[in-house]
Amino acid sequence: MTKIFARFMKDESGATAIEYGLIAALISVALITGATTLGSALDAKFTDLGTKLNEAGATTP
């Protein structure tokens, strides 16, 4: 039983897979956050542009 436990403690193959999984999760969170921020900024710009175009169209005879 001691040999099995010692072999289990030395095996690091599962730890590597977990590390890659954590890195992938962190990258995903960063990408989602960046896309959300960029999307909000673009939405604000297009809304502002649409408002300006509507105002310009309303004042032009």
N, C-alpha and C positions, 0 to 999 in steps of 0.2 A: 504494500500500500504506500509506503514511503517513496518507493521508486516512481510510482505513478504520479504522485503529487509533485515530486521534484521535476519530472519530465514535463508536467503541465505548467509549472512555474517558468521553465526555460523556454517554452514554446511561445514565440512572439509573432507568429503568422497572423493570428486574429487581431493583434494590436495594430498591425500595419493596415489591415482592411478598415478598422475603425477610424484610424487617423485619416485615411483617404476619404472616408465617408464624412467626417467632420469638416475637412477642408472643402469638400464639394458643397456641404450645407452652408458654410460661411460664404462661399462665393455666390451661391444662389440668393442668400439674403441680401448681399451687397448689390447684386444685379437687380433684384426686385425693388430695393430701396431707390437705386439710381433711376430706374425706369419710371417709378411713381413720381419722383421729384421732377424729372424731365417732362413727363406727361402733364403734370400740373402747371409747369411753367409754360409749356406750349399752349395749353388750353387758355391760360390767361392772355397770352400774346394774340391768339386768334380771336378771342372774344373782344379784346381791345381794338384789333384791326377791323373786325366786323362792325363795331360800334362807330368807328371813325368813317368807314365807308357808307354806312347808313346815314350818318349826319351830313356827309358831303353830298350824297344823292338827294337828300331832302332839301338842301339849300340851293341846289342847282336847278334853274327853271327848265 
